[in-house]
Amino acid sequence: MDDKTTKIIQILLAIFLPPVGVFFKVGLGFHFWINILLTILGGLPGIIHALWVILSD
């Protein structure tokens, strides 16, 4: 897969399963655990954080 396809898949995962999208981008690091917490506290904060992590290169 090329880079553009990978990015689209990550964005879709960030919208539907935010922690999974973050995991594929950064692994089991700090941002993954923050995203788990934000997703538990409310779906929208988890989505916003996941998109921020994925789109910030």
N, C-alpha and C positions, 0 to 999 in steps of 0.2 A: 504494500500500500504506500502511496505517496504521502507527503507531509500534510497536504490539504485534506485528504480523506481522513487521516488520523485525527486532525484537529476537529473536523465535523463530528466524528464519532465521540470524541471527548466532550464536545459541547452538548451533544444529545444526552450523554450520560450525566453531565452536570445538571441538566434540567430534570431528568427523570429519577436518577439515583446519584445525588450529589457526592456522597462519600466514595462511590466507585469511580466517578470521574476524577476526583482528586487523587485517589489511590493510583490510577493509571498514569497520572502526571508526575507525582512526587513520591509514591510509595508510602510506607507506614511512618512517615515523619510527622513533624509538628502540625503541619497544615491539615493532614488527614484527621488527627484527633480533634483539632479545633472544628473541623467541618462536621464530624460526628456530633459534637456538642451542639453546634448551631442547628443542625438538622433536627436533633431531638427537641430543642427549644422552640423550633418553628421551621416549617419547610422553606419559607422564602429566604430567611437569612442563610440557610445552608446552600441554597441555589446561588445566591448572590456571591457568597464566598467561593464556591466551586468555580463559577465563571471567572471570578477575579484571578484565582490561582491558575486556571487553564489559559486565560488570555494574556496574562502578564509573562512575557518571555524576556 
